């Protein structure tokens, strides 16, 4: 049995290349591909790098605070943090006030890794083909978009 594929008349608003979501998604995929070899040198995956960025910014956060910062579910963050703990980059301890709360702190090795990661933003800048000012503007626009999308939920 053969199936004929007939082309439907194009609907401009449904063309893949006209979708903001696809532009964001495909750019995100390529961004993580650019990051991959840089992060492999540090022994990190991209999601682990994001968690480390949060902790380098402010150490001693709870799992809930980290998940809020990364806009992710605490349950999906736990395995990632366990892996970083196994690697010796952080420690997780239960709060004395509330056993349900887990506090995450960098180890000395985790703090030292920050120095090794310092060149990554410059590498990303080079790969982007954009200026710092152009990327700051794009970042600001994306943060506004993200905020509006969060408000719509």
LOZAMAR-11371 format. One record per atom (N, C-alpha, C): atom name; x, y, z. Coordinates in pm, whole numbers, plus 50000, padded with zeros to 5 digits. Example, Ala and Ser with C-alpha at 12.3 -4.5 7.8 and 13.67 -1.06 7.14 Angstrom:
<sites>
{site 'N', {51319, 49431, 50780}};
{site 'CA', {51230, 49550, 50780}};
{site 'C', {51320, 49670, 50780}};
{site 'N', {51285, 49775, 50708}};
{site 'CA', {51367, 49894, 50714}};
{site 'C', {51290, 50003, 50787}};
</sites>
This chain:
<sites>
{site 'N', {50084, 49882, 50000}};
{site 'CA', {50000, 50000, 50000}};
{site 'C', {50089, 50125, 50000}};
{site 'N', {50070, 50208, 49908}};
{site 'CA', {50149, 50330, 49899}};
{site 'C', {50067, 50448, 49949}};
{site 'N', {50138, 50538, 50009}};
{site 'CA', {50074, 50658, 50059}};
{site 'C', {50127, 50775, 49980}};
{site 'N', {50037, 50851, 49926}};
{site 'CA', {50079, 50969, 49853}};
{site 'C', {50095, 51085, 49949}};
{site 'N', {50203, 51154, 49935}};
{site 'CA', {50225, 51275, 50015}};
{site 'C', {50190, 51394, 49929}};
{site 'N', {50084, 51457, 49965}};
{site 'CA', {50045, 51576, 49891}};
{site 'C', {50080, 51698, 49973}};
{site 'N', {50137, 51793, 49907}};
{site 'CA', {50178, 51915, 49975}};
{site 'C', {50056, 52003, 50001}};
{site 'N', {50043, 52041, 50126}};
{site 'CA', {49937, 52134, 50162}};
{site 'C', {49982, 52275, 50126}};
{site 'N', {49889, 52361, 50097}};
{site 'CA', {49932, 52498, 50069}};
{site 'C', {50003, 52556, 50191}};
{site 'N', {50112, 52627, 50170}};
{site 'CA', {50188, 52678, 50285}};
{site 'C', {50106, 52777, 50368}};
{site 'N', {50116, 52758, 50496}};
{site 'CA', {50053, 52851, 50590}};
{site 'C', {50169, 52923, 50659}};
{site 'N', {50191, 53047, 50622}};
{site 'CA', {50307, 53123, 50669}};
{site 'C', {50332, 53110, 50820}};
{site 'N', {50226, 53117, 50901}};
{site 'CA', {50246, 53117, 51044}};
{site 'C', {50281, 52979, 51099}};
{site 'N', {50271, 52876, 51013}};
{site 'CA', {50309, 52742, 51057}};
{site 'C', {50438, 52690, 50993}};
{site 'N', {50508, 52776, 50924}};
{site 'CA', {50637, 52736, 50869}};
{site 'C', {50739, 52726, 50983}};
{site 'N', {50817, 52620, 50983}};
{site 'CA', {50913, 52595, 51091}};
{site 'C', {51005, 52715, 51114}};
{site 'N', {51058, 52769, 51005}};
{site 'CA', {51152, 52880, 51019}};
{site 'C', {51086, 53010, 51065}};
{site 'N', {50955, 53013, 51072}};
{site 'CA', {50885, 53131, 51124}};
{site 'C', {50850, 53117, 51272}};
{site 'N', {50892, 53009, 51332}};
{site 'CA', {50858, 52982, 51472}};
{site 'C', {50968, 53032, 51565}};
{site 'N', {50932, 53123, 51654}};
{site 'CA', {51026, 53169, 51756}};
{site 'C', {51075, 53052, 51841}};
{site 'N', {50984, 52961, 51875}};
{site 'CA', {51021, 52847, 51960}};
{site 'C', {51131, 52764, 51895}};
{site 'N', {51124, 52746, 51762}};
{site 'CA', {51227, 52668, 51694}};
{site 'C', {51359, 52743, 51689}};
{site 'N', {51354, 52873, 51668}};
{site 'CA', {51477, 52953, 51669}};
{site 'C', {51545, 52942, 51806}};
{site 'N', {51468, 52951, 51912}};
{site 'CA', {51523, 52939, 52048}};
{site 'C', {51575, 52798, 52073}};
{site 'N', {51496, 52698, 52036}};
{site 'CA', {51533, 52558, 52059}};
{site 'C', {51660, 52520, 51984}};
{site 'N', {51664, 52551, 51855}};
{site 'CA', {51780, 52513, 51774}};
{site 'C', {51905, 52588, 51818}};
{site 'N', {51889, 52714, 51857}};
{site 'CA', {52003, 52792, 51908}};
{site 'C', {52053, 52733, 52039}};
{site 'N', {51961, 52692, 52124}};
{site 'CA', {51998, 52631, 52251}};
{site 'C', {52075, 52500, 52228}};
{site 'N', {52028, 52420, 52134}};
{site 'CA', {52099, 52295, 52102}};
{site 'C', {52242, 52322, 52055}};
{site 'N', {52256, 52421, 51967}};
{site 'CA', {52389, 52454, 51916}};
{site 'C', {52477, 52516, 52024}};
{site 'N', {52417, 52594, 52112}};
{site 'CA', {52493, 52653, 52223}};
{site 'C', {52551, 52543, 52312}};
{site 'N', {52471, 52444, 52344}};
{site 'CA', {52522, 52336, 52430}};
{site 'C', {52630, 52255, 52357}};
{site 'N', {52620, 52244, 52224}};
{site 'CA', {52726, 52175, 52148}};
{site 'C', {52857, 52253, 52154}};
{site 'N', {52849, 52385, 52151}};
{site 'CA', {52970, 52467, 52162}};
{site 'C', {53029, 52454, 52302}};
{site 'N', {52944, 52450, 52402}};
{site 'CA', {52990, 52435, 52540}};
{site 'C', {53053, 52298, 52568}};
{site 'N', {53005, 52195, 52501}};
{site 'CA', {53042, 52057, 52535}};
{site 'C', {53193, 52033, 52546}};
{site 'N', {53273, 52065, 52444}};
{site 'CA', {53417, 52038, 52458}};
{site 'C', {53484, 52123, 52566}};
{site 'N', {53433, 52243, 52586}};
{site 'CA', {53489, 52330, 52691}};
{site 'C', {53462, 52270, 52829}};
{site 'N', {53342, 52220, 52846}};
{site 'CA', {53303, 52164, 52976}};
{site 'C', {53363, 52026, 52999}};
{site 'N', {53388, 51952, 52892}};
{site 'CA', {53452, 51821, 52906}};
{site 'C', {53589, 51837, 52972}};
{site 'N', {53657, 51945, 52942}};
{site 'CA', {53787, 51971, 53004}};
{site 'C', {53775, 51989, 53156}};
{site 'N', {53656, 52030, 53201}};
{site 'CA', {53630, 52048, 53344}};
{site 'C', {53563, 51927, 53405}};
{site 'N', {53525, 51830, 53322}};
{site 'CA', {53455, 51712, 53371}};
{site 'C', {53310, 51740, 53404}};
{site 'N', {53251, 51839, 53337}};
{site 'CA', {53113, 51877, 53365}};
{site 'C', {53025, 51862, 53242}};
{site 'N', {52898, 51833, 53266}};
{site 'CA', {52798, 51843, 53160}};
{site 'C', {52742, 51985, 53166}};
{site 'N', {52664, 52022, 53065}};
{site 'CA', {52606, 52155, 53063}};
{site 'C', {52514, 52179, 53183}};
{site 'N', {52421, 52088, 53215}};
{site 'CA', {52337, 52111, 53333}};
{site 'C', {52419, 52120, 53463}};
{site 'N', {52525, 52041, 53474}};
{site 'CA', {52611, 52049, 53593}};
{site 'C', {52681, 52185, 53599}};
{site 'N', {52723, 52235, 53484}};
{site 'CA', {52786, 52367, 53477}};
{site 'C', {52691, 52475, 53526}};
{site 'N', {52565, 52468, 53485}};
{site 'CA', {52467, 52566, 53530}};
{site 'C', {52451, 52562, 53682}};
{site 'N', {52447, 52444, 53738}};
{site 'CA', {52437, 52431, 53884}};
{site 'C', {52561, 52489, 53951}};
{site 'N', {52676, 52463, 53896}};
{site 'CA', {52800, 52516, 53953}};
{site 'C', {52801, 52669, 53943}};
{site 'N', {52753, 52724, 53832}};
{site 'CA', {52745, 52870, 53819}};
{site 'C', {52662, 52930, 53932}};
{site 'N', {52550, 52866, 53963}};
{site 'CA', {52464, 52915, 54071}};
{site 'C', {52540, 52913, 54203}};
{site 'N', {52612, 52804, 54229}};
{site 'CA', {52686, 52792, 54356}};
{site 'C', {52809, 52882, 54360}};
{site 'N', {52873, 52906, 54248}};
{site 'CA', {52986, 53000, 54247}};
{site 'C', {52937, 53141, 54276}};
{site 'N', {52815, 53168, 54234}};
{site 'CA', {52756, 53299, 54258}};
{site 'C', {52718, 53315, 54406}};
{site 'N', {52663, 53210, 54463}};
{site 'CA', {52622, 53214, 54603}};
{site 'C', {52622, 53072, 54660}};
{site 'N', {52717, 53043, 54743}};
{site 'CA', {52735, 52911, 54802}};
{site 'C', {52637, 52891, 54919}};
{site 'N', {52610, 52766, 54951}};
{site 'CA', {52529, 52735, 55067}};
{site 'C', {52379, 52748, 55045}};
{site 'N', {52336, 52727, 54924}};
{site 'CA', {52193, 52735, 54891}};
{site 'C', {52124, 52601, 54918}};
{site 'N', {51993, 52606, 54931}};
{site 'CA', {51916, 52482, 54942}};
{site 'C', {51891, 52428, 54801}};
{site 'N', {51855, 52301, 54794}};
{site 'CA', {51821, 52242, 54665}};
{site 'C', {51705, 52319, 54602}};
{site 'N', {51608, 52359, 54683}};
{site 'CA', {51495, 52437, 54633}};
{site 'C', {51537, 52569, 54574}};
{site 'N', {51631, 52637, 54640}};
{site 'CA', {51678, 52765, 54589}};
{site 'C', {51753, 52749, 54456}};
{site 'N', {51832, 52643, 54447}};
{site 'CA', {51905, 52616, 54322}};
{site 'C', {51806, 52585, 54210}};
{site 'N', {51706, 52503, 54240}};
{site 'CA', {51609, 52467, 54137}};
{site 'C', {51528, 52589, 54093}};
{site 'N', {51496, 52679, 54186}};
{site 'CA', {51427, 52803, 54149}};
{site 'C', {51513, 52887, 54056}};
{site 'N', {51640, 52898, 54090}};
{site 'CA', {51733, 52979, 54011}};
{site 'C', {51748, 52924, 53869}};
{site 'N', {51746, 52789, 53858}};
{site 'CA', {51763, 52724, 53728}};
{site 'C', {51630, 52696, 53657}};
{site 'N', {51519, 52736, 53720}};
{site 'CA', {51386, 52712, 53665}};
{site 'C', {51363, 52564, 53635}};
{site 'N', {51400, 52480, 53730}};
{site 'CA', {51385, 52336, 53712}};
{site 'C', {51319, 52275, 53834}};
{site 'N', {51281, 52152, 53823}};
{site 'CA', {51217, 52079, 53931}};
{site 'C', {51323, 52025, 54028}};
{site 'N', {51303, 52041, 54159}};
{site 'CA', {51403, 51990, 54255}};
{site 'C', {51429, 51840, 54239}};
{site 'N', {51328, 51764, 54203}};
{site 'CA', {51346, 51620, 54184}};
{site 'C', {51441, 51585, 54072}};
{site 'N', {51440, 51664, 53966}};
{site 'CA', {51532, 51638, 53854}};
{site 'C', {51672, 51691, 53884}};
{site 'N', {51681, 51782, 53979}};
{site 'CA', {51810, 51840, 54015}};
{site 'C', {51889, 51747, 54108}};
{site 'N', {51818, 51671, 54190}};
{site 'CA', {51883, 51586, 54290}};
{site 'C', {51985, 51489, 54231}};
{site 'N', {51954, 51413, 54125}};
{site 'CA', {52055, 51323, 54069}};
{site 'C', {52180, 51397, 54019}};
{site 'N', {52159, 51514, 53962}};
{site 'CA', {52270, 51596, 53913}};
{site 'C', {52360, 51637, 54030}};
{site 'N', {52299, 51681, 54139}};
{site 'CA', {52376, 51722, 54257}};
{site 'C', {52446, 51603, 54321}};
{site 'N', {52381, 51488, 54322}};
{site 'CA', {52445, 51367, 54376}};
{site 'C', {52571, 51334, 54297}};
{site 'N', {52562, 51348, 54166}};
{site 'CA', {52678, 51320, 54079}};
{site 'C', {52792, 51419, 54108}};
{site 'N', {52759, 51547, 54126}};
{site 'CA', {52861, 51646, 54159}};
{site 'C', {52921, 51620, 54296}};
{site 'N', {52840, 51567, 54386}};
{site 'CA', {52891, 51531, 54518}};
{site 'C', {52987, 51412, 54507}};
{site 'N', {52951, 51314, 54427}};
{site 'CA', {53037, 51198, 54402}};
{site 'C', {53170, 51241, 54342}};
{site 'N', {53165, 51343, 54258}};
{site 'CA', {53287, 51395, 54194}};
{site 'C', {53370, 51481, 54290}};
{site 'N', {53318, 51505, 54410}};
{site 'CA', {53391, 51582, 54510}};
{site 'C', {53381, 51732, 54496}};
{site 'N', {53283, 51780, 54419}};
{site 'CA', {53271, 51923, 54393}};
{site 'C', {53180, 51996, 54492}};
{site 'N', {53093, 51921, 54557}};
{site 'CA', {53002, 51982, 54654}};
{site 'C', {52963, 51880, 54760}};
{site 'N', {52902, 51933, 54865}};
{site 'CA', {52848, 51846, 54970}};
{site 'C', {52702, 51883, 54990}};
{site 'N', {52624, 51785, 55029}};
{site 'CA', {52482, 51806, 55058}};
{site 'C', {52456, 51761, 55201}};
{site 'N', {52395, 51848, 55279}};
{site 'CA', {52362, 51814, 55417}};
{site 'C', {52219, 51857, 55447}};
{site 'N', {52156, 51781, 55533}};
{site 'CA', {52019, 51815, 55575}};
{site 'C', {52023, 51928, 55676}};
{site 'N', {51927, 52018, 55666}};
{site 'CA', {51917, 52130, 55759}};
{site 'C', {51884, 52077, 55898}};
{site 'N', {51942, 52137, 55998}};
{site 'CA', {51912, 52099, 56137}};
{site 'C', {51773, 52144, 56177}};
{site 'N', {51729, 52256, 56119}};
{site 'CA', {51596, 52309, 56151}};
{site 'C', {51483, 52231, 56083}};
{site 'N', {51509, 52183, 55962}};
{site 'CA', {51407, 52113, 55885}};
{site 'C', {51474, 52004, 55803}};
{site 'N', {51453, 51879, 55843}};
{site 'CA', {51517, 51763, 55778}};
{site 'C', {51484, 51752, 55629}};
{site 'N', {51372, 51813, 55587}};
{site 'CA', {51333, 51805, 55445}};
{site 'C', {51419, 51894, 55357}};
{site 'N', {51487, 51990, 55417}};
{site 'CA', {51566, 52087, 55342}};
{site 'C', {51710, 52038, 55332}};
{site 'N', {51763, 52036, 55210}};
{site 'CA', {51901, 51994, 55185}};
{site 'C', {51981, 52117, 55144}};
{site 'N', {52092, 52140, 55214}};
{site 'CA', {52180, 52254, 55187}};
{site 'C', {52299, 52204, 55105}};
{site 'N', {52331, 52279, 55001}};
{site 'CA', {52438, 52242, 54909}};
{site 'C', {52552, 52343, 54924}};
{site 'N', {52671, 52290, 54949}};
{site 'CA', {52789, 52376, 54963}};
{site 'C', {52903, 52323, 54877}};
{site 'N', {52978, 52415, 54822}};
{site 'CA', {53095, 52379, 54742}};
{site 'C', {53204, 52323, 54832}};
{site 'N', {53277, 52227, 54780}};
{site 'CA', {53399, 52182, 54846}};
{site 'C', {53514, 52270, 54797}};
{site 'N', {53629, 52251, 54852}};
{site 'CA', {53747, 52325, 54805}};
{site 'C', {53770, 52295, 54657}};
{site 'N', {53754, 52169, 54619}};
{site 'CA', {53771, 52130, 54478}};
{site 'C', {53668, 52200, 54389}};
{site 'N', {53547, 52215, 54438}};
{site 'CA', {53443, 52284, 54362}};
{site 'C', {53473, 52432, 54346}};
{site 'N', {53529, 52493, 54451}};
{site 'CA', {53567, 52634, 54442}};
{site 'C', {53685, 52652, 54346}};
{site 'N', {53779, 52559, 54349}};
{site 'CA', {53895, 52567, 54260}};
{site 'C', {53857, 52552, 54114}};
{site 'N', {53750, 52479, 54088}};
{site 'CA', {53706, 52458, 53950}};
{site 'C', {53662, 52589, 53885}};
{site 'N', {53617, 52683, 53966}};
{site 'CA', {53574, 52813, 53913}};
{site 'C', {53687, 52881, 53837}};
{site 'N', {53807, 52875, 53890}};
{site 'CA', {53921, 52938, 53823}};
{site 'C', {53947, 52873, 53687}};
{site 'N', {53925, 52743, 53678}};
{site 'CA', {53946, 52673, 53551}};
{site 'C', {53838, 52706, 53449}};
{site 'N', {53723, 52754, 53496}};
{site 'CA', {53611, 52785, 53408}};
{site 'C', {53610, 52930, 53360}};
{site 'N', {53701, 53011, 53409}};
{site 'CA', {53699, 53155, 53381}};
{site 'C', {53704, 53192, 53233}};
{site 'N', {53768, 53111, 53150}};
{site 'CA', {53782, 53144, 53008}};
{site 'C', {53661, 53104, 52924}};
{site 'N', {53569, 53028, 52980}};
{site 'CA', {53456, 52978, 52902}};
{site 'C', {53372, 53091, 52843}};
{site 'N', {53334, 53194, 52919}};
{site 'CA', {53254, 53301, 52857}};
{site 'C', {53323, 53366, 52736}};
{site 'N', {53453, 53383, 52742}};
{site 'CA', {53526, 53442, 52630}};
{site 'C', {53523, 53350, 52509}};
{site 'N', {53531, 53219, 52532}};
{site 'CA', {53522, 53123, 52421}};
{site 'C', {53384, 53128, 52357}};
{site 'N', {53282, 53139, 52437}};
{site 'CA', {53146, 53148, 52385}};
{site 'C', {53127, 53278, 52308}};
{site 'N', {53181, 53385, 52359}};
{site 'CA', {53176, 53513, 52288}};
{site 'C', {53239, 53499, 52150}};
{site 'N', {53355, 53437, 52143}};
{site 'CA', {53423, 53418, 52015}};
{site 'C', {53341, 53334, 51919}};
{site 'N', {53280, 53228, 51970}};
{site 'CA', {53200, 53140, 51885}};
{site 'C', {53072, 53208, 51836}};
{site 'N', {53024, 53305, 51912}};
{site 'CA', {52896, 53369, 51878}};
{site 'C', {52907, 53462, 51757}};
{site 'N', {53025, 53515, 51732}};
{site 'CA', {53040, 53610, 51622}};
{site 'C', {52973, 53743, 51650}};
{site 'N', {52943, 53769, 51777}};
{site 'CA', {52875, 53892, 51817}};
{site 'C', {52965, 53969, 51913}};
{site 'N', {52933, 54095, 51935}};
{site 'CA', {53007, 54174, 52032}};
{site 'C', {52945, 54153, 52170}};
{site 'N', {53017, 54194, 52272}};
{site 'CA', {52964, 54185, 52409}};
{site 'C', {52834, 54265, 52418}};
{site 'N', {52833, 54384, 52359}};
{site 'CA', {52714, 54469, 52364}};
{site 'C', {52596, 54402, 52296}};
{site 'N', {52619, 54341, 52181}};
{site 'CA', {52511, 54273, 52110}};
{site 'C', {52456, 54157, 52192}};
{site 'N', {52544, 54082, 52254}};
{site 'CA', {52499, 53969, 52335}};
{site 'C', {52427, 54015, 52461}};
{site 'N', {52472, 54124, 52522}};
{site 'CA', {52403, 54178, 52640}};
{site 'C', {52262, 54222, 52604}};
{site 'N', {52247, 54284, 52486}};
{site 'CA', {52115, 54326, 52440}};
{site 'C', {52026, 54205, 52416}};
{site 'N', {52078, 54104, 52349}};
{site 'CA', {52004, 53981, 52323}};
{site 'C', {51964, 53915, 52455}};
{site 'N', {52057, 53908, 52548}};
{site 'CA', {52030, 53848, 52679}};
{site 'C', {51917, 53923, 52750}};
{site 'N', {51921, 54055, 52747}};
{site 'CA', {51817, 54135, 52811}};
{site 'C', {51681, 54109, 52746}};
{site 'N', {51678, 54101, 52615}};
{site 'CA', {51553, 54073, 52544}};
{site 'C', {51499, 53934, 52581}};
{site 'N', {51588, 53836, 52589}};
{site 'CA', {51546, 53701, 52626}};
{site 'C', {51496, 53695, 52770}};
{site 'N', {51558, 53770, 52858}};
{site 'CA', {51513, 53774, 52997}};
{site 'C', {51374, 53836, 53008}};
{site 'N', {51347, 53937, 52928}};
{site 'CA', {51213, 53998, 52924}};
{site 'C', {51112, 53896, 52871}};
{site 'N', {51148, 53829, 52763}};
{site 'CA', {51061, 53726, 52706}};
{site 'C', {51033, 53616, 52810}};
{site 'N', {51137, 53569, 52877}};
{site 'CA', {51122, 53465, 52979}};
{site 'C', {51028, 53512, 53089}};
{site 'N', {51043, 53635, 53133}};
{site 'CA', {50958, 53689, 53237}};
{site 'C', {50811, 53691, 53195}};
{site 'N', {50785, 53735, 53072}};
{site 'CA', {50648, 53738, 53021}};
{site 'C', {50591, 53597, 53011}};
{site 'N', {50672, 53503, 52966}};
{site 'CA', {50624, 53365, 52956}};
{site 'C', {50594, 53308, 53094}};
{site 'N', {50678, 53337, 53193}};
{site 'CA', {50653, 53291, 53330}};
{site 'C', {50523, 53351, 53382}};
{site 'N', {50501, 53478, 53353}};
{site 'CA', {50378, 53544, 53399}};
{site 'C', {50254, 53486, 53334}};
{site 'N', {50269, 53428, 53216}};
{site 'CA', {50153, 53373, 53143}};
{site 'C', {50112, 53237, 53195}};
{site 'N', {50195, 53176, 53277}};
{site 'CA', {50162, 53042, 53329}};
{site 'C', {50067, 53045, 53445}};
</sites>
